[in-house]
Amino acid sequence: MEKKLQALAAYKTYRDKYYFNPDITRATLVRWGAIAERPYAEGFDILRVIGTFCPPN
């Protein structure tokens, strides 16, 4: 987690964005970790599914 926070801190143009706050990032990693039953984890949300869904015959 510390390496991730250090890597994100390298993006100077995002420094003032609320969503780049290390406390928010840490809390998000802890939240996903709780879901995965780990100390920390990254989660991914599906934004859009493109395709056709057909019921089985």
One Martini backbone bead per residue (centre of mass of N, CA, C, O) as a GRO file, in nm:
protein
   57
    1MET     BB    1   0.057   0.063  -0.021
    2GLU     BB    2   0.294   0.260  -0.002
    3LYS     BB    3   0.380   0.235  -0.300
    4LYS     BB    4   0.119   0.344  -0.414
    5LEU     BB    5   0.125   0.622  -0.277
    6GLN     BB    6   0.394   0.705  -0.403
    7ALA     BB    7   0.308   0.683  -0.699
    8LEU     BB    8   0.070   0.887  -0.683
    9ALA     BB    9   0.253   1.133  -0.588
   10ALA     BB   10   0.388   1.174  -0.879
   11TYR     BB   11   0.115   1.322  -0.952
   12LYS     BB   12   0.108   1.655  -0.951
   13THR     BB   13  -0.171   1.731  -1.100
   14TYR     BB   14  -0.337   1.566  -0.853
   15ARG     BB   15  -0.276   1.675  -0.564
   16ASP     BB   16  -0.564   1.857  -0.531
   17LYS     BB   17  -0.730   1.609  -0.539
   18TYR     BB   18  -0.945   1.444  -0.339
   19TYR     BB   19  -0.902   1.145  -0.471
   20PHE     BB   20  -0.569   1.168  -0.394
   21ASN     BB   21  -0.595   1.114  -0.111
   22PRO     BB   22  -0.440   0.899   0.099
   23ASP     BB   23  -0.684   0.840   0.286
   24ILE     BB   24  -0.876   0.744   0.063
   25THR     BB   25  -0.705   0.522  -0.054
   26ARG     BB   26  -0.672   0.359   0.205
   27ALA     BB   27  -0.977   0.312   0.257
   28THR     BB   28  -1.031   0.162  -0.008
   29LEU     BB   29  -0.832  -0.074   0.042
   30VAL     BB   30  -0.969  -0.169   0.303
   31ARG     BB   31  -1.249  -0.225   0.194
   32TRP     BB   32  -1.165  -0.437  -0.019
   33GLY     BB   33  -1.023  -0.616   0.188
   34ALA     BB   34  -1.274  -0.694   0.351
   35ILE     BB   35  -1.414  -0.841   0.116
   36ALA     BB   36  -1.139  -1.031   0.070
   37GLU     BB   37  -0.999  -1.096   0.342
   38ARG     BB   38  -0.790  -0.849   0.360
   39PRO     BB   39  -0.608  -0.578   0.426
   40TYR     BB   40  -0.571  -0.535   0.105
   41ALA     BB   41  -0.740  -0.398  -0.196
   42GLU     BB   42  -0.844  -0.410  -0.528
   43GLY     BB   43  -1.107  -0.272  -0.712
   44PHE     BB   44  -1.361  -0.355  -0.963
   45ASP     BB   45  -1.578  -0.193  -1.186
   46ILE     BB   46  -1.846  -0.224  -1.384
   47LEU     BB   47  -1.960   0.003  -1.621
   48ARG     BB   48  -1.992  -0.185  -1.890
   49VAL     BB   49  -2.197  -0.395  -2.092
   50ILE     BB   50  -2.119  -0.556  -2.400
   51GLY     BB   51  -2.399  -0.727  -2.539
   52THR     BB   52  -2.558  -1.045  -2.571
   53PHE     BB   53  -2.840  -1.192  -2.407
   54CYS     BB   54  -2.924  -1.535  -2.400
   55PRO     BB   55  -3.125  -1.773  -2.351
   56PRO     BB   56  -3.145  -2.086  -2.303
   57ASN     BB   57  -3.279  -2.372  -2.485
   0.00000   0.00000   0.00000
